[in-house]
């Protein structure tokens, strides 16, 4: 499960799948219509699931939220990545703050951990 995987990183999907990953999910606090549009825009149909965490309950349970109230956006999903194997979380990486830079939750970091 990835929060923040969009744009140019979508092309890395094949490398992630080659490591034996069964499914890739992108989760964000956007509504389902926005998430669907992201999937269409990124040509991800049948490749990546874009899921909505509208009330951020899932991300809150992980402790992976960020308060963007100073931007009038409220609490949102942070940028994070989960590696799940047989329904168990085997790795969790989160990037702090609103810098836009991915390190712990980047696809390159995930690839190294697979």
Buried (B, 14 or more C-beta within 10 A) or exposed (E): BBBBBBEEBBEBBEBBBEEEBEEBBBBBBBEEEBBBEBBEEBEBEEBBBBBBBBEBEBBEEBEBBBEBEEEEEEBBBBBBBBBBEEEEEEBBBBBEEBEEEBEBBBBEBBBEEB
